Amino acid sequence: MGQNQPSPATTHRAEEETRTPSLFKVLMHNDDYTTMEFVVEVLQTVFHLSGTAAERIMLAIHCQGLGHCGTFPFAIAETKVQDVCNRARKAGFPLRCSIEKE
């Protein structure tokens, strides 16, 4: 092999490193106790949504029982779910979040 040509192992490894990670939806579930205001606050702080977007998702959660909060690689989705659950428990709410593969 020439000096400027990468070895097959290097080429293969570079191709593996550039794969797009699998994405996961973060879903928030409706319950009869968590306030709409708290849901909007969480959507704005954890998911960095505008007030309008947060209210739209909150209404979907309230009316349809489930709302799509965002789509992320697994580690980020998992961290956001944990953050939401921790905030909810600290505030005394039973708010649930889940992850679904896209």
Buried (B, 14 or more C-beta within 10 A) or exposed (E): EEEEEEEEEEEEEEEEEEEEEEBBBBBBBBBEEBEEEBBBBBBBEBBEBEEEBBBBBBBBBEEEEBBBBBEBEEEBBBEBBEBBBEBBEEEEBEBBBEBEEE
